[in-house]
Amino acid sequence: MVLFHLPRGGGQVVGDALRRAGYSEAGLRQAVGTSSSLAHDTRGSEVARRRLASANALHTLIKAFCLGIPVPRNELTNAVGAATVEDLVRLAVVTREQDAFIPRIAIDAAQDLLIAHDPARQGEQLMGDHVIGLGPAPRTLAALTVRLKAGRVLDLGTGSGIHALLALNLCDDVVATDINPRALAYTRFNAGLNRLAIPTTRQGNLFEPVAGEAFDLIVANPPYVLSPDSSLHFRDSGMAGDELSRTVVREAARHLTDGGFASILISWAHGEEEAWQAPLAGWVRGVGCDALLLRFRTYDPVTYASLWIKEEAEYAETLDRWLGYYGGLGIRAMSSGAVILRRRSGVNWMRSAHMLSAPIQDASRHLLQIFDASDRLSRMPDTSAGSRSEYRSESSDRACWSGSTVIGRSAT
């Protein structure tokens, strides 16, 4: 695998070459209809290849870093120049094979950010330390992040570093952690790729690298999948059931400053007839935070497992093993969603909502409005039985937000 010992500033050379050619979200969408890697998508990749008939610089770079296909030596040289080609080889971004260059990384584009990550090619087994790019989960977390000026920000489980880079708009003290050293290498590389300051990177599991520290904002896209395996860092936690999600939620609360926010993507198990909020209410009770619980979707075990199993070999056996694991834990239903926390002294409130779809646009303003409205409601007299309890809760059947796009260097 590449990018383990990259020089800290190596990404600048690559980013400058890509931008000169117009490699951007707008450029990719106009050329192939997407701004994310298509290397894993045989059908999409073949359609895109037929749209890239030109040998111009942008089409050449899209073929290499979006489709993941080899490009002729003279074509890449014409696209970026001989000196830059040598830099790409030195950085292990491409390798020479006879008269072609083989791309070793994929590069997604989102507004004015470029995000390098490992390619996921159709039919290839993913390595345990595989680093993912800008899929639906990172985009959803970016949309659900409260964006206020902050003193310190923690990106827990940084992956390719997208949330750490976005946080540089909010403060200069950004800490990115991951158990996977290659994820931290990508984070540093991507900072250079975008000519941004390099966040502080620390290797370790969950909150171990920041023990005893507090942050004004925590964003977390942990390996929350309910999985019997521990083979893929980005997917598997090695913890039983939804214990990983519960642990991250409760530990995040302990690492927040007063008034600080945390946005955490999670999955959790619950009974078929049980209210989906019930397990989460237990997680957030007594942690000293107001909590907004969001559900995106509820799944049966077969559907959930089929979404996450990446191992193509012996797929049927793997599916049966996952279903047996769920059966052994008594899991009949599981949901995906997010928890938004704000640390505050006094009587805390909890609110829950089912989202019609995961947001793809900046919901920060809407989240702040919800927290402000819930604060005002919590201060209203409540004469019902049990009104003196330490927690007040409210639920909503649906929520649908819109807003400005969040993923971009100037997001606020």
C-alpha positions in Angstrom: 0.0 0.0 0.0 1.2 3.6 -0.7 1.4 6.8 1.2 2.8 5.4 4.5 6.1 7.5 4.5 5.2 10.5 2.3 7.0 13.7 2.9 4.7 16.1 4.8 4.5 18.7 2.0 4.4 16.2 -0.9 0.7 16.9 -1.7 1.3 20.4 -2.9 3.0 19.3 -6.1 0.1 17.0 -6.9 -2.6 19.5 -6.0 -1.0 22.3 -8.0 -0.8 20.0 -11.1 -4.4 18.9 -10.8 -5.8 22.4 -10.3 -3.9 23.7 -13.3 -5.7 21.1 -15.4 -9.1 22.0 -13.9 -9.4 18.9 -11.7 -12.3 20.1 -9.5 -15.8 19.2 -8.5 -17.2 21.2 -11.3 -14.7 19.8 -13.8 -15.3 16.2 -12.8 -19.1 16.5 -12.8 -19.1 18.1 -16.2 -16.8 15.4 -17.6 -18.1 12.2 -16.0 -21.1 13.2 -13.9 -19.5 12.6 -10.4 -16.8 14.0 -8.3 -15.9 10.8 -6.5 -13.8 7.8 -7.5 -15.4 5.4 -10.0 -12.7 2.7 -9.8 -15.0 0.4 -7.8 -18.0 0.8 -10.2 -17.5 -1.2 -13.4 -20.6 0.1 -15.1 -20.0 3.7 -14.2 -16.3 3.5 -15.0 -17.0 2.1 -18.5 -19.6 4.9 -19.2 -17.1 7.5 -18.0 -14.3 6.2 -20.2 -16.4 6.7 -23.3 -16.9 10.3 -22.3 -13.2 10.9 -22.0 -12.2 10.5 -25.6 -10.0 13.6 -25.6 -6.4 13.4 -24.6 -6.5 16.8 -22.9 -4.9 17.2 -19.4 -8.2 17.1 -17.4 -9.4 13.9 -19.2 -6.0 12.3 -18.6 -6.0 13.0 -14.9 -9.6 11.9 -14.5 -8.8 8.6 -16.1 -5.9 8.2 -13.7 -7.3 9.4 -10.4 -11.1 9.1 -10.7 -11.3 5.9 -12.9 -8.1 4.4 -11.7 -6.9 3.2 -15.1 -3.4 3.2 -16.5 -2.5 6.1 -18.8 0.1 6.1 -21.5 3.5 7.7 -20.5 3.4 10.4 -23.2 -0.2 11.3 -22.3 0.5 11.9 -18.6 3.7 13.8 -19.5 1.7 16.0 -21.9 -0.9 16.6 -19.1 1.4 17.7 -16.3 4.9 18.0 -17.7 8.0 15.8 -17.3 9.2 17.3 -14.1 5.8 16.8 -12.4 5.6 13.2 -13.6 8.9 12.6 -11.9 7.5 14.1 -8.7 4.4 11.8 -8.9 6.7 8.8 -9.3 8.9 9.9 -6.4 5.8 10.3 -4.2 4.5 6.9 -5.2 1.3 8.5 -6.5 1.9 6.7 -9.8 4.3 3.9 -10.8 5.9 3.1 -14.1 5.0 -0.1 -15.9 6.6 -0.3 -19.4 5.0 2.6 -21.4 2.2 3.5 -19.0 1.8 5.0 -15.5 -0.4 3.1 -13.0 -2.2 5.3 -10.5 -1.8 4.2 -6.9 -4.3 6.6 -5.3 -7.7 8.0 -6.0 -8.6 11.7 -5.7 -12.1 13.0 -5.0 -13.1 16.6 -5.5 -15.6 18.6 -3.4 -15.9 22.3 -4.3 -12.3 23.6 -3.8 -11.0 20.6 -1.8 -9.2 17.6 -3.2 -9.2 14.4 -1.1 -6.8 11.6 -1.9 -7.5 8.1 -0.6 -7.0 4.4 -1.5 -8.7 3.2 -4.7 -11.3 0.5 -4.3 -11.2 -1.4 -7.5 -14.0 -3.7 -8.6 -13.2 -7.3 -7.6 -10.1 -6.5 -5.5 -10.1 -7.4 -1.8 -9.8 -4.4 0.5 -6.8 -4.3 2.8 -7.4 -3.9 6.5 -5.8 -0.4 6.5 -7.8 0.8 3.5 -8.5 4.5 3.7 -11.8 5.6 2.2 -12.7 8.8 0.4 -15.7 11.1 0.2 -18.6 8.6 0.4 -22.0 9.3 1.8 -21.0 9.0 5.5 -18.2 11.7 5.4 -20.5 14.0 3.5 -23.3 13.4 5.9 -21.1 14.1 8.9 -19.8 17.3 7.3 -23.4 18.5 6.8 -24.3 17.7 10.5 -21.3 19.5 12.0 -22.1 22.7 14.0 -19.7 25.3 12.5 -18.9 27.9 15.1 -15.5 29.5 15.8 -13.7 27.2 18.2 -10.6 27.1 20.3 -9.9 23.4 19.7 -11.4 20.8 17.4 -11.0 17.0 17.4 -11.6 14.8 14.3 -11.9 11.3 15.8 -11.3 8.6 13.3 -10.1 11.1 10.7 -9.7 8.7 7.7 -8.6 10.7 4.8 -8.8 13.9 6.9 -11.7 15.7 5.3 -13.3 16.9 8.6 -9.9 18.0 10.0 -9.3 20.1 6.9 -12.8 21.6 7.1 -12.2 22.4 10.8 -9.3 24.6 9.8 -11.9 27.2 8.9 -13.0 27.3 12.5 -9.7 27.3 14.4 -5.9 26.7 14.1 -5.8 23.9 16.8 -7.1 20.8 15.1 -6.3 17.3 16.3 -6.9 14.4 13.9 -6.7 10.9 15.4 -7.0 7.4 13.9 -5.9 3.9 14.8 -4.7 3.5 11.2 -1.3 5.2 10.6 -2.0 5.3 6.8 -5.1 7.4 7.5 -2.9 9.9 9.3 -0.5 9.9 6.4 -3.3 10.7 4.0 -4.5 13.5 6.3 -1.1 15.1 6.2 -0.9 14.5 2.4 -4.3 16.0 1.8 -3.4 19.1 3.8 -0.6 19.7 1.4 -2.8 18.8 -1.6 -5.0 21.7 -0.7 -2.2 24.0 0.6 -3.6 24.0 4.1 -1.9 23.9 7.4 -1.2 20.4 8.6 -3.4 19.4 11.5 -1.9 17.7 14.5 -2.1 13.9 13.9 -2.0 11.3 16.6 -2.3 7.5 16.3 -4.4 5.5 18.7 -7.7 4.0 19.4 -10.8 6.2 20.0 -10.0 8.8 22.7 -6.7 7.3 23.9 -4.6 9.8 22.0 -6.4 12.8 23.7 -6.8 11.4 27.2 -7.5 14.2 29.7 -8.0 16.9 26.9 -11.2 18.9 26.1 -12.4 20.3 22.8 -14.9 22.9 21.7 -16.0 20.7 18.7 -15.7 16.9 18.2 -16.6 15.3 14.9 -16.5 11.5 14.7 -17.1 9.0 11.9 -16.0 5.9 13.8 -16.2 2.3 12.6 -19.8 2.0 13.8 -20.9 -0.9 11.7 -22.5 -3.8 13.6 -20.0 -6.4 12.4 -18.6 -9.7 13.6 -15.3 -8.9 12.0 -12.3 -6.9 12.8 -10.6 -6.9 9.5 -11.3 -3.4 8.1 -10.3 -0.4 10.2 -12.9 1.9 8.6 -15.7 -0.6 9.1 -15.1 -2.9 12.0 -14.5 -2.0 15.6 -14.0 -5.5 17.1 -16.5 -4.6 19.8 -19.8 -6.5 20.3 -22.9 -5.1 18.7 -23.3 -1.4 19.0 -20.9 -1.0 21.9 -18.5 1.1 19.8 -21.2 3.7 19.1 -22.3 3.8 22.7 -18.7 4.2 23.9 -17.9 7.1 21.5 -21.1 9.0 22.4 -20.5 8.8 26.1 -16.7 9.5 25.9 -17.3 12.4 23.5 -19.4 14.1 26.2 -16.5 13.8 28.7 -14.1 15.5 26.3 -16.3 18.6 25.5 -15.8 22.0 27.0 -18.8 23.8 28.4 -20.9 24.8 25.4 -19.0 22.6 23.1 -20.7 20.5 20.4 -20.1 16.9 19.1 -21.4 15.4 15.9 -21.2 11.6 15.8 -22.3 9.1 13.2 -23.6 5.8 14.8 -25.5 2.6 14.2 -27.4 0.8 17.0 -29.6 -2.2 17.6 -33.1 -2.1 19.0 -36.2 -4.3 19.2 -38.6 -4.6 16.2 -41.4 -3.1 18.3 -39.2 -0.9 20.5 -39.0 2.8 19.9 -35.8 3.5 18.0 -34.9 6.3 20.5 -35.0 4.0 23.6 -31.4 2.6 23.5 -29.9 6.1 22.6 -31.8 7.7 25.5 -29.9 5.5 27.9 -26.6 6.4 26.2 -27.0 10.1 26.6 -28.7 10.2 30.0 -26.5 11.6 32.7 -23.5 12.7 30.5 -24.1 16.4 31.1 -25.1 17.2 27.6 -28.2 18.3 25.7 -28.7 15.7 22.9 -30.3 15.7 19.5 -30.9 12.1 18.3 -31.3 11.6 14.6 -32.4 8.4 12.8 -31.7 8.1 9.0 -33.1 4.6 8.4 -34.0 1.3 10.1 -32.9 -2.0 8.6 -33.6 -5.7 9.1 -30.4 -7.8 9.6 -30.3 -9.1 6.0 -30.5 -5.7 4.4 -28.0 -4.2 6.9 -25.4 -6.9 6.4 -25.7 -6.7 2.6 -24.9 -3.0 2.7 -21.6 -3.5 4.5 -20.1 -6.8 3.4 -17.2 -5.9 1.1 -15.8 -9.4 0.8 -16.8 -10.7 -2.6 -15.1 -14.1 -2.1 -17.4 -16.5 -0.3 -20.1 -13.8 -0.1 -22.9 -16.3 0.8 -20.9 -17.8 3.7 -19.9 -14.3 4.9 -23.6 -13.2 4.9 -24.6 -16.3 6.8 -21.9 -15.6 9.4 -23.0 -12.0 9.9 -26.7 -13.1 10.3 -25.6 -15.8 12.8 -23.8 -13.1 14.7 -26.9 -10.9 14.9 -29.0 -13.9 15.9 -26.6 -14.7 18.7 -26.9 -11.2 20.1 -30.7 -11.2 19.7 -30.6 -8.3 17.1 -33.8 -8.1 15.0 -33.5 -4.5 13.9 -30.8 -1.8 13.6 -30.8 1.8 12.7 -28.3 4.3 11.4 -28.2 7.9 12.4 -26.3 10.6 14.3 -26.1 12.1 17.8 -25.5 15.8 18.2 -24.3 16.7 21.7 -23.8 20.1 23.5 -22.3 20.2 26.9 -24.3 22.3 29.3 -24.7 22.4 33.1 -28.2 22.2 34.6 -31.2 20.1 33.6 -30.4 18.7 30.1 -32.9 18.0 27.4 -33.1 15.3 24.7 -34.8 15.7 21.4 -35.2 13.1 18.6 -36.2 13.2 15.0 -36.4 10.9 12.0 -34.8 12.4 9.0 -36.4 11.8 5.7 -33.0 11.6 4.1 -29.4 12.2 5.3 -28.5 15.8 4.6 -26.0 16.6 1.9 -25.9 20.3 2.6 -24.8 22.4 5.6 -27.3 22.0 8.4 -25.3 23.9 11.0 -27.7 26.9 11.1 -30.7 24.6 11.4 -29.0 22.6 14.2 -28.3 25.8 16.1 -31.9 26.9 15.7 -33.1 23.5 17.1 -30.8 23.8 20.1 -31.9 27.4 20.7 -35.6 26.5 20.4 -35.1 23.5 22.7 -33.4 25.6 25.2 -36.4 28.0 25.3 -38.8 25.1 25.5 -36.9 23.5 28.4 -37.2 26.7 30.4 -41.0 26.7 30.1 -42.9 25.6 33.2 -43.8 21.9 33.1 -46.5 20.9 35.5 -46.7 17.2 34.4 -45.7 14.4 36.7 -42.0 13.9 36.8 -41.2 17.4 35.6 -38.3 17.7 38.1 -36.3 14.9 36.5 -32.8 15.5 35.3 -33.8 15.0 31.7 -36.5 16.4 29.4 -37.2 14.7 26.1 -39.2 15.5 23.0 -39.5 13.6 19.7 -40.4 14.4 16.1 -41.5 12.0 13.5 -39.7 13.7 10.6 -37.2 16.3 9.8 -36.0 17.7 6.5 -33.4 20.4 6.2 -31.9 22.3 3.4 -29.0 24.8 3.3 -25.8 25.8 1.6 -23.2 23.3 0.5 -20.8 22.5 3.3 -17.9 20.7 1.8 -15.4 23.3 0.6 -12.5 25.3 2.0 -14.6 28.4 2.7 -17.4 26.6 4.5 -18.7 28.4 7.6 
